[in-house]
Amino acid sequence: MKLILTQEVSGLGGPGDVVEVKDGYGRNYLVPRGVAIRWTRGAEKTVESIKQARGSRALRDQSHAEEVRTKLEAQAVNVQVRAGAGGRLFGAVTVGEIAAALSEATGESVDKRTIAVANPIKTLGSHEVSIRLHDDVSATVALNVVPA
């Protein structure tokens, strides 16, 4: 099945890319969620407009992403969670909680879909998370998990 991506899909491509995927993946996952539309000859015009908008946004956003990276990497961010005896958490720290803590600490909004956590964070202490701010800019943030 041939699709045009309207949003970033990790491992597949970015907005405006024409991709070939299995029928079920496209029909049951990508199209219903609105991250892709079916490819047609008429939709080729849409691809060009998406790519132009993406290109102009990328140039403008790259310098802003580098500024945000310096803010994020300059300080350690504290995330308060409920913890039991021995430093074990009740559950794991979610990317939503991390995004909220980053926004509160730096004043910059960070999309939770851009945060990559290598292993689930289930203990108190220091951890590192990676944030993809732009195609060419990523930040590694020191995260301190403290009991609430």
LINQUI-V161741 format. One record per helix or strand of 3 or more residues. SS is the DSSP state (A for helix, B for strand). FROM is the first residue (numbers start at 1). LEN is the number of residues. If there is no record, write none. Layout:
ss-><SS/SS>
from-><FROM/FROM>
len-><LEN/LEN>
This chain:
ss-><B/B/A/B/A/B/A/B/A/A/B/B/B>
from-><2/18/23/36/44/77/85/88/95/112/121/125/138>
len-><4/3/11/3/31/5/3/6/12/3/3/8/10>
